[in-house]
Amino acid sequence: MSLLMGSIVVVAILFFVFEMLRRQKLREKYAILWIIIGLGTLFLAAFPGLLEVASTLVGIQVPANLLFIMTLVLLVGVCLHLSQEQSQAEDEVRILAEEVAILRSEVLDIRRQCDASTTPGSSNGSSTN
């Protein structure tokens, strides 16, 4: 029964990932990661003996502990990657904000020059009497 429930949950998650990818709510590089994780989880749900063999090879007595350790390492890796992506995005936003501020200043300077040259009484070379 737990095998069936685990498989259903993994298939639902994979469906959700594909749906987010189809609607362009998730970028491909992240979708690939979640698809690999989902397929790996589905594989372990289908063949639970593999986890027991792997835990014996590593020297962990309880197979569930190996699963928890693998999950913890995976989540730390995802957090580190997302932190790096966020730092990169913050740098890009800062650079874009600086460029917008410079452009806004230049536009204001040009508007002032245009206003000064078109106001009546300015020295534009024509005299009105």
Secondary structure as GFF3:
##gff-version 3
##sequence-region A 1 129
A	DSSP	alpha_helix	2	22	.	.	.	ID=ss1
A	DSSP	alpha_helix	28	46	.	.	.	ID=ss2
A	DSSP	alpha_helix	48	58	.	.	.	ID=ss3
A	DSSP	alpha_helix	63	118	.	.	.	ID=ss4
###
